[in-house]
Amino acid sequence: MGSSGINAEYMGSSGINAEYMGSSGINAEYMGSSGINAEYMGSWRTLNVDDQTSEDITKTYKKIVEAELDDIAGEILSLLTDKLIPAVQGKMDESEVFYQKMAADYFRHLSEFKDSDGDKPAEEGVKATKHYEAAYNIAKEKLAETHPTRLGLALNYSVCYYEILKQPEKACELAKEAFDAAIQKLDSLTDESYKDSTLIMQLLRDNLTLWTSETGGDDDKGDVEQVED
């Protein structure tokens, strides 16, 4: 979500993940760990913008939160990179997209507080980008434009471009591409995925509006079609 907590990202829902995670029992583990991770990231972001507490206290608590985040994300990333991703690599299906996206999300969260080299992202940011790219290449080929996993991936990947890689034009391009492609296929949505897909599309739209206003561009509403009930 970025340090401001404004930019929206998609963490997934149990209904979506259960399609390909529930039978293995990993879905419950992921949902639990992602909830914990989101809680710690929320705490870190709050501390990062807190100007009411003394600087020394803020620094102390930030170090504690960062250490906890390192431990949690480290365990999950080891599981992903050592076992889960290798187990599905080459399948070119939703499970591979999901695991690659999950790894990217954790690396992106870590990169928010890791040291970077000037304008370049931290090592974790580079790794996040590689996993997002791998997932997105498969998603564009194998998943429908309105598939919640593909849309959620596009949303988080665009946030990575904006917040971590500092490439707002690329972030807007990716978000708009995903939104426009999905809206052309709304008629193909099933009742099961309609709520999730349209929610993520709205988040893409919200980010586009925010980002274009922050970068001084026009929110080209004529080019990005409105989502209607």
VOGU-3710 file (C-alpha; in Angstrom, 3 decimals, decimal comma):
1> mgssginaey> 0,000/0,000/0,000  2,944/2,332/0,219  4,045/4,393/3,172  1,043/6,678/2,898  -1,337/3,762/3,179  -3,356/5,168/0,283  -2,406/3,043/-2,686  -4,510/-0,087/-2,641  -3,174/-3,568/-3,123  -4,832/-6,940/-3,264
11> mgssginaey> -4,013/-9,620/-0,701  -6,587/-12,115/-1,911  -9,545/-13,723/-0,205  -10,057/-17,221/1,115  -12,668/-17,839/-1,553  -10,189/-17,165/-4,330  -7,198/-18,957/-2,845  -9,223/-22,035/-1,940  -9,667/-22,883/-5,628  -6,137/-24,188/-5,816
21> mgssginaey> -4,789/-23,992/-2,255  -7,513/-25,422/-0,067  -6,923/-29,101/-0,773  -3,228/-28,880/0,114  -3,839/-27,095/3,393  -1,526/-24,250/2,375  -4,399/-21,811/1,951  -4,997/-21,539/5,694  -1,292/-21,080/6,323  -1,035/-18,361/3,684
31> mgssginaey> -4,108/-16,490/4,857  -2,835/-16,557/8,427  0,670/-15,453/7,521  -0,494/-12,746/5,120  -2,782/-11,373/7,819  0,105/-11,219/10,274  2,343/-9,683/7,643  -0,271/-7,037/6,806  -0,649/-6,244/10,504  3,084/-5,702/10,942
41> mgswrtlnvd> 3,339/-3,681/7,724  0,471/-1,498/8,928  2,284/-0,927/12,226  5,550/-0,110/10,448  3,877/2,367/8,101  2,148/4,083/11,009  5,463/4,425/12,838  7,075/5,707/9,664  4,776/8,730/9,518  4,290/9,240/13,266
51> dqtseditkt> 5,328/12,761/14,214  3,675/12,727/17,649  6,018/10,248/19,349  9,650/10,944/20,216  12,123/9,974/17,509  14,059/7,599/19,760  10,940/5,649/20,737  9,783/5,494/17,127  13,163/4,175/15,967  13,164/1,526/18,698
61> ykkiveaeld> 9,716/0,227/17,819  10,460/0,322/14,092  13,485/-1,919/14,644  11,339/-4,382/16,599  8,658/-4,464/13,909  11,235/-4,786/11,133  12,888/-7,733/12,895  9,516/-9,479/13,222  8,741/-8,810/9,560  12,118/-10,206/8,538
71> diageilsll> 11,444/-13,409/10,489  7,897/-13,928/9,210  8,635/-13,082/5,591  11,880/-15,049/5,678  10,111/-18,244/6,732  7,405/-17,894/4,103  9,860/-16,975/1,355  12,040/-19,986/2,167  8,989/-22,223/1,817  8,041/-20,569/-1,451
81> tdklipavqg> 11,439/-20,455/-3,124  12,719/-23,825/-1,879  9,585/-25,966/-2,198  6,361/-24,459/-3,498  7,550/-22,565/-6,577  9,857/-25,384/-7,752  6,953/-27,837/-7,339  4,764/-25,919/-9,809  7,402/-24,351/-12,052  6,687/-25,041/-15,685
91> kmdesevfyq> 3,013/-25,892/-15,162  2,035/-22,514/-16,597  -1,205/-22,494/-14,609  -2,939/-20,559/-11,841  -0,977/-22,237/-9,052  2,328/-21,062/-10,537  0,963/-17,533/-10,920  -0,262/-17,554/-7,335  3,004/-18,725/-5,764  5,122/-16,345/-7,840
101> kmaadyfrhl> 2,826/-13,469/-6,878  2,975/-14,445/-3,201  6,781/-14,400/-3,245  6,746/-11,050/-5,028  4,382/-9,566/-2,440  6,618/-10,590/0,467  9,777/-9,316/-1,206  8,008/-6,034/-1,978  6,976/-5,582/1,639  10,532/-6,245/2,802
111> sefkdsdgdk> 11,931/-3,766/0,299  9,945/-0,947/1,887  12,325/-0,771/4,841  15,529/-2,214/3,393  18,465/0,022/2,462  18,772/0,826/-1,219  21,562/2,195/-3,378  20,501/5,733/-4,208  17,599/5,706/-6,651  17,873/1,965/-7,164
121> paeegvkatk> 15,518/-0,346/-5,255  16,791/-2,638/-2,519  17,742/-6,191/-3,471  14,330/-7,348/-2,232  12,655/-4,913/-4,620  14,576/-6,383/-7,537  13,543/-9,902/-6,498  9,930/-8,783/-6,156  9,997/-7,423/-9,697  11,368/-10,686/-11,097
131> hyeaayniak> 8,648/-12,745/-9,412  5,912/-10,334/-10,514  7,198/-10,459/-14,078  7,304/-14,265/-14,086  3,764/-14,443/-12,721  2,370/-11,810/-15,071  3,814/-13,413/-18,186  1,990/-16,638/-17,334  -1,204/-14,884/-16,248  -1,513/-12,955/-19,508
141> eklaethptr> -1,192/-16,180/-21,482  -3,190/-18,600/-19,332  -5,727/-16,641/-17,235  -8,739/-14,690/-18,438  -8,571/-10,906/-18,323  -11,238/-10,873/-15,602  -9,736/-13,620/-13,466  -9,314/-12,338/-9,878  -5,806/-13,771/-9,580  -4,671/-12,023/-12,755
151> lglalnysvc> -6,295/-8,733/-11,712  -4,866/-8,929/-8,185  -1,443/-9,598/-9,640  -1,709/-6,599/-11,973  -2,756/-4,407/-9,054  0,161/-5,383/-6,808  2,655/-5,351/-9,676  1,627/-1,800/-10,555  2,007/-0,770/-6,894  5,532/-2,212/-7,026
161> yyeilkqpek> 6,324/-0,065/-10,053  4,974/3,019/-8,330  6,228/2,604/-4,763  9,375/0,487/-5,084  10,769/1,037/-8,583  9,655/4,691/-8,681  8,285/4,355/-12,207  4,842/6,020/-12,069  4,346/5,992/-15,833  4,895/2,237/-15,975
171> acelakeafd> 2,611/1,743/-12,968  -0,188/3,666/-14,650  0,375/1,847/-17,944  0,127/-1,567/-16,291  -2,920/-0,691/-14,181  -4,749/0,852/-17,128  -3,938/-2,065/-19,402  -5,339/-4,548/-16,871  -8,443/-2,439/-16,221  -9,237/-1,872/-19,889
181> aaiqkldslt> -8,708/-5,536/-20,801  -10,994/-6,680/-17,984  -13,795/-4,249/-18,666  -14,031/-5,483/-22,242  -14,732/-8,979/-20,876  -17,205/-8,190/-18,093  -19,909/-10,219/-19,808  -17,821/-13,360/-19,353  -17,681/-13,070/-15,544  -19,321/-15,807/-13,519
191> desykdstli> -21,398/-15,095/-10,429  -18,678/-16,723/-8,341  -15,924/-14,304/-9,365  -17,935/-11,169/-10,190  -17,628/-9,551/-6,756  -13,888/-10,183/-6,423  -13,062/-9,128/-9,970  -15,058/-5,899/-9,927  -13,623/-4,982/-6,520  -10,057/-5,292/-7,807
201> mqllrdnltl> -10,975/-3,372/-10,952  -12,210/-0,532/-8,764  -8,930/-0,575/-6,835  -7,029/-0,366/-10,118  -9,184/2,580/-11,101  -8,687/4,279/-7,738  -4,914/3,948/-7,997  -4,937/5,320/-11,528  -6,871/8,374/-10,348  -4,490/8,891/-7,417
211> wtsetggddd> -1,314/8,373/-9,392  -2,227/10,594/-12,314  -3,133/13,407/-9,913  0,146/13,002/-7,990  2,273/12,979/-11,130  0,530/16,026/-12,537  -1,136/14,177/-15,391  -4,768/14,228/-16,372  -6,989/11,396/-15,249  -7,987/10,510/-18,781
221> kgdveqved> -11,487/9,362/-18,017  -12,331/9,302/-21,678  -9,851/6,510/-22,269  -10,556/4,486/-19,128  -14,131/3,295/-19,168  -16,267/3,538/-16,054  -17,386/0,406/-14,235  -21,168/0,410/-14,016  -23,592/-1,701/-12,012
//
